[in-house]
Amino acid sequence: MAADPKPDLFSSLPSSWSNGVTRDGRIFFINEEAKSTTWLHPVTGEAVITGHRKTQDLPTGWEEGYTFEGARCFIK
């Protein structure tokens, strides 16, 4: 199961880790020490939900999205 992006997910990264965002809004994690990347959070082991998606619980014409910082937003 993927985790919703929350600020504590980014502040809880180990010291040699940082995060990046792809052009389509997907968050990935960078291990500077090992020179590697992963879609999974290094502490929780879960992927972070990012990008835009349409959900049935939103009004017509609205989409859910996430900012580069991982904050949830809604787009019309």
Backbone torsions as a table, in degrees:
resi	resn	phi	psi	omega
1	MET	NA	141.0	-179.2
2	ALA	-89.5	150.7	-179.4
3	ALA	-94.5	146.1	171.6
4	ASP	-73.3	139.2	179.9
5	PRO	-65.8	129.4	178.7
6	LYS	-135.7	146.0	-178.8
7	PRO	-52.7	-35.6	-178.5
8	ASP	-66.9	-22.6	176.5
9	LEU	-64.4	-33.4	-178.4
10	PHE	-86.7	-33.7	179.3
11	SER	-76.1	-18.3	-178.9
12	SER	-90.8	9.9	179.4
13	LEU	-68.5	141.1	174.7
14	PRO	-59.4	160.8	-172.4
15	SER	-59.1	-31.6	-178.3
16	SER	-89.5	7.2	-176.9
17	TRP	-111.5	149.6	171.3
18	SER	-142.2	178.7	178.5
19	ASN	-127.6	157.3	177.2
20	GLY	-135.8	171.4	-179.1
21	VAL	-133.3	130.3	177.5
22	THR	-74.9	169.8	179.2
23	ARG	-59.2	-30.1	179.6
24	ASP	-91.1	9.5	172.7
25	GLY	92.2	6.8	-179.8
26	ARG	-82.7	130.9	-178.9
27	ILE	-86.7	134.6	174.8
28	PHE	-129.9	167.7	-175.9
29	PHE	-119.8	141.3	-174.7
30	ILE	-117.3	124.0	173.9
31	ASN	-96.7	100.6	-176.5
32	GLU	-64.0	-34.2	-178.3
33	GLU	-68.8	-45.7	-178.1
34	ALA	-89.6	-5.8	-177.9
35	LYS	56.0	50.0	-179.4
36	SER	-137.8	164.0	177.1
37	THR	-129.5	160.5	178.5
38	THR	-154.7	153.6	174.0
39	TRP	-81.7	-15.7	-174.8
40	LEU	-94.9	137.1	177.9
41	HIS	-62.4	132.1	-175.0
42	PRO	-66.5	-19.6	179.3
43	VAL	-96.4	-48.8	-176.0
44	THR	-85.6	-23.6	-177.3
45	GLY	75.1	11.8	-179.1
46	GLU	-108.5	149.6	172.9
47	ALA	-75.2	153.8	178.6
48	VAL	-103.3	128.9	178.8
49	ILE	-71.7	125.9	178.8
50	THR	-144.3	175.8	178.7
51	GLY	88.1	-168.0	-178.7
52	HIS	-104.2	144.7	175.0
53	ARG	-152.9	145.8	176.4
54	LYS	-92.3	135.9	177.9
55	THR	-126.5	152.1	-176.9
56	GLN	-67.8	-23.1	-176.8
57	ASP	-85.1	-2.4	177.8
58	LEU	-94.1	150.8	176.3
59	PRO	-61.3	155.9	179.7
60	THR	-54.1	133.8	178.1
61	GLY	91.0	-7.6	-179.2
62	TRP	-101.2	146.5	175.1
63	GLU	-130.6	151.7	175.1
64	GLU	-92.0	140.8	178.2
65	GLY	-146.0	179.0	178.9
66	TYR	-136.6	141.4	176.8
67	THR	-75.3	172.5	177.3
68	PHE	-62.6	-24.9	177.8
69	GLU	-83.9	-6.1	179.0
70	GLY	94.4	7.1	178.9
71	ALA	-78.3	139.1	179.5
72	ARG	-73.6	137.8	177.1
73	CYS	-145.2	169.3	179.9
74	PHE	-125.0	138.6	-173.4
75	ILE	-124.2	135.0	176.2
76	LYS	-117.1	NA	NA
